[in-house]
């Protein structure tokens, strides 16, 4: 490959920079010219008004057909009778705008904010956006919204309480701070939806698709997420309670950092590669759960039920498993050094080649457990039950034995 001399390369970069600046200046000049034309004549078809600030602008009967109003601020603008066919209004702010009789046929309103837009006579909208307008301005609680298609709509801060939204398609929708309390969203498509600080208390989300959705700080108390697809979803700081259900949910790669999942039913859920950093799982039902390669640093597993849980390739160094139930569970080759297993029921569990150095195993039930080649150096086994346990090849250097005596190295 031929390498340009330093001077030629520097000159080339200079030319590219100048060209880019000239192009940007031209765009700004065109936008300024279009803005001036609109405000003076209200006749600006195909104009470039991207990102324009038209707050409270008087645009009654304005001709804005095919205009680019992406990201424009039209809050409280007077668009009565305006012609906006085929206009691009992606992510435009139309809050409190006057839209009496405005013609918005074929307009692109993805992500636009229609909240509190005013109209004595409803604007002319395509079916999808007419439904959105109804939802954000005058939702009918008795109307059945099931199976409707609402991809990429902006329903942020909207009150959608107690609605039937079964199988609704809200993929990539902006639903931040929306109220879905007591609503039926079972089998809904919420893939990549923004549900930041959304109220989902007692909502039915069973079998819903929430893959890659943003549920950061969402209120999920009492919600049913059984068999929901939450793969790679962000659930950090989400709020749950003991009535929340995640039975059989797909949480592969999900972010549950610092989430409080105390006493929640996660039985048979898949948490493979999930981020459970400092997550509180105390008292939760984790029977049959798949925790393969999950990040469990600082996790609280106190009093959890881990019976038949899949714990392959995880690190439980220093974890709190006190009073946990893990009958017959396979802990083979897992690092449990320094873990607290006090009063845990681990009968018939397999700890083959497990690192339990300096672990707290006081009063633990290890009857029938497989402790073959386990490292118990410095561990405390005082009061432990070891009837029928296999300790062949176990390392017991400086270990406190069940009778309280210290085993010499």
N, C-alpha and C positions, 0 to 999 in steps of 0.2 A: 504494500500500500504506500502510495506517494505521500510524504509528509510535507505540509506547507511550511515555508520559512516563517520565522516568528513575526516579521514585519507584515507579510502578506496575511497571515492568520489574524493579527491584530486589526488590520485594515478591514478584513472581512467581517469581523465582529462589530466593528464600528459601523459599517454599511448596514448590517442587519439591525442594529440598535436604532440608527437614524430612520430606516424604513419603517420599523415598528412604531416609532414616535410619530412619524408623519401619518401613518395609517390611523393611529389612536386619535391624533389631532383632527383628522378628517371626520372620524366617527363622532367625536364630540361636537364638531362644527355642524354636522348634519343633524344631530340630535337637538342642538340649540335652535337651529333653523326650523326644525319640525315643531318644536315646542312653541316657538314664537308664532308660527303659522296656525297652530291649533288654537291658541289663546286669542288670537286676533280674528280668526275667521270661523273657528269651530268646524273646519272642513280639512281633514287631514287623513285621507285614506292611504293605507300602506306606509304610514309614517313610522319612523323609528323612535319610540318613546320608552325604550327599555330603561327601567329604573327611575323614570321621571317622577318628580314630586308634584303631584296634581291635587294635593289635599285641599278640599273646599273649593276646587275649581268649578266655574260655571260652564258646563258642557252640555246644556240642554239642546237636544236635537242634533248634537255633533255627529259628523260623519267620520267614524273611526274604523271603517271596514278594512279588514286585513292589516290593521295596525299592530305593531309590536309593542305591547304594554307589559311585557314580562317584568316582574318585580316592581312595577309602578305603584306609587302610593296614591290611591284614589279615595282615601278615607274622607267621608262627608262630602264628596264631590256630587254635584248635581248632574246626573246622567239621564234625566227624564227624557224619554223618547229618543235616546241616542242610538245611532246605528253602529253596532259592534259585531256584525256578522264576520266570522272567520278571524276575529282578532285573537292575538296571543295574549292571554291574561294569566299565564303561569305565575303562581305565587304572588299575584297582585293583591294589594290590600284594598278591599271594597267595603270595609266595615263602615256602617252608618251612611253608606252612599245612597242617594236617591235614584232608584232604578225603575220608576213608574213607566211602564210601556217600553222600556229599553229592549232593543232587538239583539239578542246574544246567540242567535242560531249559529251552530258550528264553531262557536268560540271555544278556545282551549282554556279551561278554567282549572286545570290541575294545580292543586295546592293553593288556590286562591281563597281569600278569607271573605266570606259573604255574611258573616255574623252581623246581625242587627241592621242589615241593609233595608232601606225603607221603600215601600211601594204600595200605594193604594190599589193600583192595578198591577198584577203580577208581571214581571218582565218576561219576555219571550225567550224561553230556554229549551235546550234539548232535554229529553226525558231524564237523563242522568243528573244533570245540573239543576233541573227543576225539583228533583227529589232532594238534592243537597240543600237547596234554598229552603224547602219546606222543613227539613230536619234542623237547620240552624236557626230558623226564624219562628216557625210555628209547628213543632212536631206534634203529630196526632198519636196519642198514647194507645189508641185502639187500632191503629193501622198496622198491618202485617208487613214488615220490611224484610222478611226472610227471602233469601236467594237473590237479592238485588246486587247489582254490580256497581261498586263505588271505589274502584282503584284510584289511588293517588289524590283523593279528595282531602280537603281541609275541614275537619270537624272539631278542631281544637276548642276546648272550653265549652263545648256544647252539652246540654243536658239531654242525655239519651237514656234516662232511667226507666227501668221496667218495660223495655221494648223487646219485641220478638225479632231478633236479628240472626236467626238460625241460618247457617250456610251463606251468610252475606259475604261478599268479596270486598275486603278493605285492604287489599295489598298495597303497601307503601303509603298508606293514608296517614295524615297528621292527626293523631288522636290524643295529643298531650293535654293533660288536665281535663279531659272529657269525663263526664259522669255516666258510667255504664252500670251503676249499682242495680242489682236485682234483674239485669237484662239477660236474655237468652242469646248467647253467642256460640252455641254448640256447633261444631263443624265449620265455624267461620274461617275464612282465609284472611289472616292478619300478618302474613309474611312481610317482614321488613317494615311493619307499621311502627310509628312512634307513639308509644304509650307511656311516656315519661310523666310521672306523678298522676297517672290516671286512676280514677276511682272505679275499681272492679270488685267492690265488696259484694259477696253473695252472687256474683255473676256465674253463669253456667258456660264454661269454656271447654267442656269435655270434647275431646277429639278435634279441637281447634288447631289450625296451623299457625303457630307463632314463631316459625323459624326465622332467626336473625332479627326478631323484634326487639325494640328497646322498651324494656319494662323497668328501667331504673327508677327506684323509689315508688313504683306503683303500689296501690293498696289492694292486696289480694286476700284480705281477711274473709274467710267463709267461701272463697271461690272454689269451683270444681274444675281442676285442670287434669282430670283423669284421662290418660291416653293422649294428651295434647302433645303436639310436636313443638318442642322448645329448643331444638338444636341450634347451638351458637347464639341463643338469645341472651340479652343482658338483663339479669335479675338482681344486680347488685343493689343493696339497700332496699329491696322490695319488702313489703310488710305482709306477713302471713300470721295466721293464728291456728289453734288446734283444730278448727273446723275446715281449714283449707285442705284440699285433696290433690295429690300429685301421683295417684296410683297408676303405675304403668306408663308414666310420662316419659317422653324422649328428651333427655336433658344433656345429650352428647355435646361436649364443648361449651355448655352454657356457663355464663359468668354469675356465680352465686356468692361472690365475695362479700363478706360481712352480713349476709342475709340471716335473718332469724327464722329458722325452720323448726323451732322447738315443738315437740309432740305432734308433728305432722305425719300423715300416712304417705310414705314414698315407696310402699311395697312394690317390687318388680319394676321400679323405675330404672332407666338407663342413665347413669351419670358418668359414663366413660369420658375421660379427658376434661371433665368439668372443673371449673375453678371454684373450690370450696374453701379458699383461704379465710381463716378465722370465722367460718360459718358455724352457727349454733344449731346442732342437730340433736341436742339433748332430748331424750324421751321419745324420739321419732321412731316410726316403724320402717326399718330398712330391710325387711325380710326379702330375700331374692334380688336385692338391688345390685346393679352392676357398677362398681366403682373403679374399674380398671383404668390405670394411669391418671386417675383424678388427682388434683392438687389438694392435699388434705393438711397442709401446714397450718397449725394453730386451730384445727377444727375441734369442736366439742362434741364428743360421742358418748357422753355420760348417759347411762340408762337407756341407750338405744338397743333396738332388737336387730341384730345383724345375722340372724339365722339364715344360712344358705346364701349369704351375700358373696358376690364375686369381688375378691380383693387383690387381683393380680397386678403386680408392678406398681405398688403404691408405697408411700413412705409415711409411717405412723410414729415417727420419732417424737417422743414427748407428748403424744396424744392422750387425751383424757377419755378413757373407756371404763371408768369406774361404774360398777353395777350394770354393765352392759350384758346383754344376752347374745351369745354366739354359739349355741349348741351345734356341733358338727361343722362349723364353718372352717374353711380352708385358709389358714394364714401363712402357708408355706412361702419361705424365702422373703418374707416381709420384714422391714426394719421397725421393731417396736422398742428400741432402746430408750430407756427413760420414760416409757409410757406408764400411765396410771391405770391399772387393771383391778384395783381393789374391789372386792366383793362381786366381781364379774362371774357370770356362769358360762364357762368355756368347756363344759363336758363334751368329750368325744371330738373336740376340735383338733385340727392338725396344725402343729407348729414346727414341722420338720425344717431344720436349718434356719430357723428364725432367730434374729438378734433380739434378745430380751435383756441385754445387759442393763443393770441398774434400774430395771423396771420394778414398779410397785405391784406385787402379786399377793398382798395380804388378804387372807380369807377368800381367795379365789377358788372356784370349783373347776378343777382340772381332771376330774374322774374320767378315765378312759381316753384321755387326750394323748395325741402322738407328739412327744417332745424329743424325738430322735434327732441327735446332733444339734440340739438347740443351745444357744449361748445364754446362760443364766448367771454369768459372772457379776457379782455385786447386786443381784436382784434380791428382793425381799419376799420370801415365800411363807412368812409366818402365818400359821392358821390355814394354809392352803390344803385343799383336799386333792390327793394324788392317787386315789384308789384305782388300780388298773392302768395307770398312766405308763407310757413307754418313755423311759429316760435313757435309753441306750445311746452312748456316745455324747451325752449332754455335758456341757462345761459348767461346773458349779464352783468356780474359784471365788472365795470370799462371799458366798451366797448365804443368806439367812434362811435356814431350813424351817419346815412347818412347825417343828417343836421349839423354835426360837433360837436354836444353836447356830453358830456361824461355821460354815464349812471351810476348812483350811485349804489353801492352794496346794 
